[in-house]
Amino acid sequence: MARTYSTQKQLLQIAIVALLLIGCIAVLTPFIGTLLLASVISVTAAPLRDWLLELCRGRRNLMATLMCLMLILLLVLPMALLSSSLADGVEMAIAFIRPFLESGLPSEVPEFVSGLPVVGQGIADYWHKLMVSREEMNELLRQFIAPTRKMALATVSMFGQGLFQLVLVIFFAFFILRDADTYTAALRTASHKLAGNLGDRMFRLVNGTITGVMAGIVGTAAAQALVAMIGFIIAGVPGIIILTVATFFFSMVPVIGATLIWGGAAVWLYETGQTGWAIFMVLWGMFGISSVDNFLKPFLISRTSSLPLLLIVVGVFGGVLVFGFIGLFLGPTLLALGQVLIREWLDHADNDEAPFIQP
């Protein structure tokens, strides 16, 4: 009888704990993405946090406030300005491009293009081939307007939602930065109790991978902005500083980010009668600015973290497909942890003891 009562009591306790866990997960689910991004920013900014904490003489609230103000100046305000200008710019660009597409491309190749060394004649020949089936090509171009407009407006909507998420991220980051030492100690202790030395390795690997992925994203954005600035200077586009800053932030958006900036510059060049420079800007953007993301980002992440290049590529793109923007960080991190666990399992395959969980 006593044993039955004890069993029922244990089952009741387990049920209560399970219900509490389910309730906690349900409450936290809408904020998982923002909490993870706030944690990623806090991990990446750890050196700056330590320096500010020393400068503030140990006053954690002041340090966290200064860090959040910096995040607002670097992230929220620029994105707010870019979002508002992008909303107007999309409609203006579509309104300008529509009559151009309806009238078709010029039948003669611009002298600037045909006069280019080495590739000029080849481009001119291909241009004339397109003119043979001009009506069919123009029809395809006209059909391209609607999906392009939808994609651009969807990007504007994404930035609008991102602003609200960034505000939540900075709010969460304040508390994470303020109590970072407490959270770090708790996570380190938990990982050690769960997996011993392997847990310690996993903890260090998570930190290094997050820092490496962030370095890859920021480094790639800076490189794309630099390449874009060179192109803007060569083509004589006005507002170089604003466009360069916009390219830096937009480059963090996968696939189409930087294209919105150099594409807008190309449209402006054509509108002002500089057709040759507009074509140059398009070629510079396609083969210079946009291609940087495909090659430099995996390279930088691979150099700053311990993952092979292949896993970095799969982690970055697979993470974006599964988790969205936060997947840029989660994808490589999860693959890194899986790699460590598999290697540890293979190293202990001949032993009877389980290497993962410590009593």
Residue, then its C-alpha position, 0 to 999 in steps of 0.5 A: m500500500a505504501r509502495t503504491y502511494s509512493t508511486q502515485k506521488q512520484l507520477l503526480q510530481i512528474a506530471i506537474v513538472a511536465l505541465l510546467l515545462i510545457g507551459c514554459i515552452a508555450v510562453l517562450t515559443p513566440f520569443i525564441g528567435t529574438l531571445l536567440l538573436a539577443s544571446v548571439i549578439s551578447v556572445t559576439a559583443a563580449p569583449l566590448r561588454d567587458w571593456l565597458l564594464e571596466l570603464c563603468r567601474g562595475r556598474r552593470n546597469l549602466m554598461a548594459t544601457l550603453m550597449c543597448l544605446m549603441l545597438i539602437l544607433l547601429l541597427v534600429l535607426p539605420m534600418a528605420l530610415l532604410s525601411s521608410s526610404l525603401a517603401d517609397g523607392v520600390e514604387m518609384a523604381i517600378a513606375f520608371i522601369r514599366p514604360f522602359l520595359e513596355s517600349g523595349l530595349p534600344s536596338e543599337v548597342p551603346e558605344f560604351v559597351s561595344g568599345l569595351p576591351v576584350v568583351g565588348q564585341g562579344i556583348a554586342d553580338y549577343w545584343h544583336k541576337l536578342m534583338v532578332s526575337r525582340e518582341e518575345m524578349n520584351e514580353l518576358l520582360r513585361q511579365f517580370i514586372a509583377p513578381t519583381r514588385k511583389m518580391a520588393l514589397a515583401t522585402v519592405s514588409m520583412f524590414g518592417q517586421g524586423l524593426f519590431q523584432l530588433v526592438l525586442v532583441i535589444f530589450f532582451a539583450f539588456f538583461i542578458l548583457r547585464d547578467a551575462d556572468t551569471y548565465t555563463a556560469a550556469l550554462r557552463t556548469a550545466s554542460h559539464k554536469l551533462a557531459g563532463n569534458l565533452g560538455d566543456r568542449m561543446f560550450r567552447l565550440v558554441n562560443g567560437t562558432i557563434t563568433g565565427v558566423m557573426a564575423g563572417i556575416v559582418g565581414t562579408a557585408a563590409a566587403q560588399a559595401l567596399v566593392a559597391m563603394i568602388g563601383f559607385i565612385i567609378a560610375g559617378v553615382p551621387g550619395i556614395i556614403i549613404l549608398t555604401v552604408a545602405t549596402f552594408f546593412f542590406s547585404m545581411v539580407p540573404v540573396i536580394g539584399a545588396t541587389l536593391i541598392w546597386g540596382g537602384a543606382a543602375v536605374w538612376l544612371y539610366e534615367t539620367g541618360q548614362t546608359g553605358w554606366a548603367i550597364f557597367m553598374v549592373l555588371w559590377g553588381m552581378f559579378g562583383i558585389s553580389s558574388v562576394d557573398n557566395f565566396l567570402k562568407p563561407f571562407l571567413i566563417s571557416r577561418t574563425s570557427s572549427l567547421p569544415l567549409l562544406l559544413i559551413v555552406v550547408g549550415v548557413f544556407g540550410g539554417v536560413l531555409v529552416f529558421g530564417f535569419i536566425g538560422l545564419f547562426l543556428g545552422p552552423t552551430l548545430l552542425a558544429l555540435g553534431q560534429v563534436l558528438i559524432r567524433e567523440w562517439l567514434d573515439h569511444a566506440d571501443n569502450d563500454e562506457a558512455p562518453f556523453i552523460q556523466p552521472 
